[in-house]
Amino acid sequence: MTSDITAMQPASSASEVKPRRRGWSLAGFVLLNLWIVFHLLAIVSAPLSVSPSSNLERGLWMTMSPYVQILYQNNGFHFFAPNPEGSNSVRYVLEFEDGRTLEGKFPNRDISPRLLYHRYFMLSETLGALGGEARERMVRDFARQLCRDYGAERATLFLEWHELARRERILAGGSLFDDDLYQVTPLGTFTWDELSKSSNANVATTSAE
């Protein structure tokens, strides 16, 4: 009799524990799904807030932005859709002591691996977004590095903006590389003697026009 009672006790204890575990599992499942929905909504709020956008979309971003920025999820999704923008490239002409010249640009298709190409792309895009003294300092740094890498005596730099061709242009027979899609801005001409003085010195520039 006693052994029967003892044998029944574990089963009774298990029956009391199981409902609690199921309760916690259900609560965890619900919380996880709510967080997933919230997270996806927060990520979507970043590109939705980019103009043109409604008051609702901008309000959603204002609410979600602290969470999104802490996780660094506010990447440039608008660069890809719905209306991708153009891109910046840096063109350069290098002059050597023996009279030779070398023209090039970055980023370019010969850069590999892809991660390195992306690094060059971010450099040119950063330059395109800068202005004033910050841009001048970055241009000098580019010129200094190019002269150092190639052994050039002089470097002339240009910022090239390439506007992305719209659907209507392509349907009308246009090309992604039509001349009017490019806008070139002279950045200056720099000599190695000037650039090598100091990376922190104010380096004189001459017009590239």
N, C-alpha and C positions, 0 to 999 in steps of 0.2 A: 504493500500500500504506500509505504513511505517512498519507495523507489519510483513508483508511478508519479507521485507528486513532484519529486525532484526532477524527473525527466520532462515534466510539463513546464517547468519554470523558464528554461531558456527560450522556448517557443513563445511564451507570453512576453518576455522581455523584447524579443525580436519584433513581435507585432506592434509594440509600443514605439520602437525606434524607427521602423520603416516609414510610417506616415510622416515623421519629422524630416527624414532625409528626402522624401519625395517633395515635401513642402519647400525645402531649401533649394532643391534642384529646379523646381518650377520657378521660384523667385529669381534664381540666377539666370535661367533661360530668358525670362521676361526682361530683366535688366540688361542682359547682353544684347538682345534684339533692339531694345529701345536705344541703347548707345550706338549701335550700328546705324540705325536710321538717323539719329542725331548727327553722327560723324559724316555720313554721306551728304546730308543736308548742309552741313557747315562747309564742306569742300565745294559743293555746287554754288554756294552763295558768293564765292570769290569771283568766278567768271561772270555770274549773272549780274553783278553790281557794276560791271564795266559799261560805260555809255555806248549805245543808248540803252537805258534801263529804267524801270518803273520805280515809283516811290516804295512799293512793296519789296522789290528786289534790293534796293539800297538799304531799306530798313532791316531786311534780313541779314545783310552783310554787317551792318553796325552792331547787330545783336551777336552774331557769330564770330566776329573778327578777333576778339581776345583769344578764344579757343583755337581758332585756325592759326593765328600768328605764333602762339606758344608752340604748336606742333610743326610750324613752318610748312603749312600746307597751302599757303596762298601763292603758289607758283604761277608762272605766266601762262595759264591755260588759254587765255584770250589770244595768245600768239598763234594758236592753232585753229581756233574756231570762235564765233561763227564767221568772222571776217578777218582773216590773218593780215597782219601788217607787213610792211617791207622790212629790209634788213640793212645793216651797215657793214661795209668792208673798208679796210685800210689799204690804199694803193701807195706804192712807193717807187721812187727812182733813185738808184744808188749810183754815185759817180766815184771812179777809182783814180788813183794817182797816174796811171798810165793812159788815161783818157777813155777807158771802157765805161759803159753804163749797163745797169741791170734793172729791169722793171719787174715788179711782182705785186702780189696782194695777199692779204690774209683776212679771213680764212680762204683756202682754196681746196680743190678736190684732191690734190696730191698729198694732203696732210693725213696721216694715219698713225695710230688707230683712231677710231671714231671719237674716242674720249678726248684725244688731243685736239682734233678738229673742233670739238665743242668748246674746248678751253680757248682756242683762238677766237671762236665766234663770240664768246662771252666778253673777251677783251675788246673787240671792235664794237660790240653793242654797248658796252659800258662807256667807251669813248663817245659814241653818238649821243648818249644821254647826258653827258657832262657839259659844262659850260664854264666860261671864265678861267680863273687861274688853275682850277683843277684839271680842265681840259688841256691847257698849255703844258702843265707839268707832265701829264700822261703822254702827250705827243712827244715831248723831249725824251721821255724814257723809252718810247718806241724807237725813236730815231737813234738814240744811243745804243740800244741793243742791236739794231740792224747794222749799224756801222761796226760794232764790235764783232758780230757774227760773220760778216762778209769781208771785213777789212777795208771798208769803203772810207773815202775822205769826205763825202758829202751825201746827205740824204734829204730828199724832198718828199713830203707826205701829203696825201689827199684822203679825205673822207668821202666814200662813195655810198650814197643811199640808193637802194634798188627797190622801187615800188613794185608790189606784187600785181601782176596783171589780173584784172577782174574777168569774171565769166563772160560778160558781154563783149569784151575785147577779143577774147579767144574765139568766140562764136562768129565774130565778124571777120575772122582771118588774121588776127593779130598774133603776136608771139610773146612769150615770157621775157624775151630779151630785146624788145623794141628800144631804140635809142632814147625815146622820150620818157622811159621809165627810170632812167638813171639821172641822178643829180650829184655832181662832183664839187666838193668844197675844198679849196687849197688850205692846208694846215701850216705850211711853212717849209723853209729850207734851212738845214742845220749842217754845220761843219763839225768834223770829228774833234778839231782843236778846241772849239767852243764847248762841245759836249763832254769832253774828257776832263775839263777843269774840275768839275765837281757835280755830283748828282743833285746837290742841294743849291747850287749857285744859280743865279738868274742868267739864263743863256740867251744872248741876242739872236733874233731870228730875222730873216729877210723874206720879202714877199715871194710866194711861189707862182704868182701870176706871170 
